[in-house]
Amino acid sequence: AAMLRALALFAERGVSPERDVVFLATDGEESDKDGARAVAALLEERYASVNLINIDCIGHAGRDFIDIYTEKQAGINPLAQALAEAGTAQGRQEIYSGDGAVLGIGNRLAVTLSDALYEGEAPHTAEDVPERLDYARIEGAAQLVANYLAQTHAEPLFEYERDEAGETAATA
């Protein structure tokens, strides 16, 4: 829902992006991330560089911010930093087990937006019901993504580069 709303909000801005902006949904996260793996292969083949925003488990009631997860890399993930500066979000430099973990490899710099509370909460269970959602939070996440895309559609993509020791460092 957040992705579709972000798409609608981005379209309302009337921006004509200077590069491809792709909105997609994958499936198979619980079965070895099959959907993300298929998309990752297509992205690797088609694009020299990709920035991805993965929206996963947004809208849990009781949270007052959105977590921005990134893979553990040397330096700060500039995409995560830009998103944190664009809205109510806090960055975490830690591995996230969702689709973003597969999508953020190779030429793809990825972040995952999530506000899931896995301790004591019940995502992906019968207790994960609409009454546990905060629809204003879903709207806020969609606004964050749409605003970020509208502001940066013509800016250079962020990338990771490897140094001589094989470590990765973020660059703009």
Order of alpha helices (4+ residues) and beta strands (2+ residues): alpha-alpha-beta-beta-alpha-beta-alpha-beta-alpha-beta-beta
